[in-house]
């Protein structure tokens, strides 16, 4: 189950937040025995894991929220199909316009979980460029037994507002995430971000350490990407054969026919099918490509090492072996982070949580276990 909660972001922009799992009640429901973590191919460095699930901190209700029932507004994807988004690098089969966050179609096992208790700590999940909250659905449901898991449709994405006045700055995105944590009463929260969402997460962690208890960075570079990369993306958007006649055409073009695809990539096709909607003449993206370029321009010309060095909470950098983030840069990010750890997932590209969902969960679980232990010691 996912319930929609409206959040007011920077400049009054209306944002759609999605809480996964049963909403907290006064008393926790009966616990369903949790299965052991899935076996994956991740390797992680850092402190040992803790298997106990201690309770977290109290979650006060947000005073300015309007909860919209699932019956009224449906699932995060009821107005569009099921699929995947884009990333910070140039167009390609592993990143850039090619990828971003994990979809509903992810093969993550449906493991039984107990509803989150009222004192459960929060997690805010932030998708990448062109993504949407539903790309985190399988991860969020997996988290919901131990955390209050909320995924945010960021401005210009999903079911959130698409302001036409060009307010797609880094400050706006960070302030939106800050508002979501405060209004939802999630803080101090674990931030999980993919691509652009990861940059937003670490910039917020640097700005408001009081709101963030942990940080997971999934396949996002700290280095500047340059103006040539931005031009490449603009050319790639113009190459889209929009409108698509069917969703099957969407999946085929993004998964096979896109000139930037090196080899067939089914998850990529599903990713983009998730961010399309049907109009009278066919299927169009739910976002405005010009707004996506504006959002991207706000970060690609600059490096972001300084903000990374200002993050004080425990942090985990995760990369796919074939993703946008190279091993050398990832390990330098871990070195720059005051409390950084590293994990990598084999046989995965930029869409780690799509390509290897079990490996992704295996990579992050020890880190989350330690966060839960730290909150009660």
C-alpha positions, 0 to 999 in steps of 0.5 A, spaced: 500 500 500 502 507 498 498 513 501 499 520 498 501 525 502 501 532 500 507 537 502 509 544 500 515 545 497 520 551 496 516 557 493 509 554 495 510 548 490 505 542 491 509 536 492 506 528 492 510 524 497 508 517 498 508 513 504 509 505 503 507 500 508 501 501 513 501 507 516 503 508 523 498 506 528 498 507 536 500 500 537 504 496 532 501 490 529 502 483 529 509 482 527 510 477 521 517 473 521 522 477 517 525 472 512 533 473 511 536 478 507 536 476 500 543 473 497 546 478 492 553 480 489 555 486 493 561 487 497 561 492 502 567 495 507 565 498 514 563 496 520 560 490 522 552 489 521 547 488 527 541 484 526 537 486 532 531 491 530 531 496 535 526 502 535 527 508 533 525 515 535 518 518 535 515 520 529 511 527 530 505 528 525 506 533 520 502 540 522 501 542 515 500 536 511 494 534 507 493 526 506 490 524 500 487 517 500 489 511 496 482 510 494 482 518 491 488 518 488 491 511 487 498 509 486 504 513 485 503 510 478 496 510 477 496 515 471 501 512 468 504 505 466 510 501 469 517 502 468 524 507 469 528 514 469 534 517 467 541 519 470 546 525 471 551 522 466 551 522 458 546 518 454 547 511 455 545 504 456 548 505 464 546 512 465 544 519 463 538 519 460 538 512 460 537 510 467 535 512 474 531 509 479 528 502 481 521 501 478 515 497 480 517 491 475 523 490 479 524 483 481 526 484 488 523 479 492 516 480 496 518 479 503 513 479 509 514 485 513 511 488 519 507 495 519 512 500 522 511 502 529 510 509 531 517 510 534 520 507 527 525 512 524 524 515 517 527 514 511 526 519 505 527 516 498 529 521 492 529 519 485 534 521 479 532 526 474 526 524 470 524 519 475 518 518 480 517 515 487 514 509 484 521 507 482 523 506 489 516 502 491 520 495 492 525 498 496 520 502 500 516 496 501 522 492 503 524 498 508 517 499 511 518 493 516 523 497 520 523 504 517 517 509 516 519 509 508 517 515 504 518 516 497 518 523 494 516 525 487 520 531 486 518 538 483 517 537 475 516 529 476 511 524 477 505 527 480 508 533 483 507 540 480 511 542 474 512 550 475 513 553 469 517 559 472 524 556 471 525 554 479 529 548 478 535 550 482 539 546 486 537 550 492 530 549 490 530 541 490 534 541 497 529 545 500 523 541 497 527 535 501 528 539 507 520 541 507 518 534 506 522 531 512 520 537 517 512 536 515 512 529 515 516 528 521 521 524 519 527 527 522 532 525 523 532 521 517 536 516 513 536 519 506 537 514 500 538 518 493 539 515 486 543 520 481 540 527 482 537 525 488 543 522 491 546 529 490 540 533 493 541 528 499 548 529 500 547 537 499 541 537 504 545 532 509 551 538 509 546 543 510 541 540 515 545 535 519 540 535 525 535 532 520 539 527 517 541 520 521 544 517 515 546 517 507 546 512 502 549 515 495 547 511 489 551 511 483 552 519 483 558 523 481 561 528 485 565 531 479 563 536 474 560 533 468 561 539 463 557 543 458 559 538 452 555 533 457 549 538 457 549 539 449 549 531 449 543 530 453 539 536 449 541 532 442 538 526 446 532 529 448 530 531 441 532 524 438 526 521 442 520 519 437 515 522 441 509 520 441 510 513 442 504 509 439 504 504 444 508 502 451 511 496 447 514 501 443 517 505 449 520 499 452 523 497 445 526 504 443 529 505 450 531 498 451 533 496 444 533 502 439 536 508 442 542 509 439 545 510 446 544 503 448 550 499 447 546 492 448 539 490 449 537 493 456 530 491 458 530 494 465 532 501 461 525 500 457 521 499 463 524 505 467 522 509 461 515 506 460 514 508 468 514 515 466 510 516 460 502 517 460 497 516 454 494 522 450 490 523 444 496 522 439 500 517 443 504 516 449 508 522 452 513 523 458 510 526 464 515 531 465 517 537 460 524 535 457 526 543 457 525 543 465 529 536 466 535 540 462 534 546 466 534 541 473 541 538 470 544 544 468 544 546 475 549 541 477 553 538 471 558 544 470 560 544 478 564 539 482 560 537 489 566 535 493 566 541 498 558 539 500 560 532 500 566 533 505 561 537 510 556 531 511 557 528 518 553 522 518 554 515 516 554 515 509 554 509 504 557 510 497 554 504 492 555 503 485 554 498 480 560 495 476 558 498 470 555 504 472 556 511 471 560 512 477 567 509 477 571 505 482 576 510 483 571 516 484 567 512 488 573 510 493 575 518 493 568 520 495 568 515 501 575 518 503 572 525 503 566 523 507 568 524 514 564 517 515 564 514 509 563 507 507 563 503 500 559 498 496 559 495 489 554 491 486 556 486 480 553 485 474 549 492 475 549 498 471 547 505 473 540 502 475 543 498 480 536 497 484 533 495 477 539 491 474 540 487 481 535 488 486 537 483 491 544 485 490 542 492 492 538 490 498 544 486 500 549 492 499 545 497 504 542 492 509 548 492 514 549 499 513 542 500 515 542 495 521 548 499 524 544 506 523 538 503 527 543 500 532 546 507 533 540 510 534 539 506 540 546 507 543 
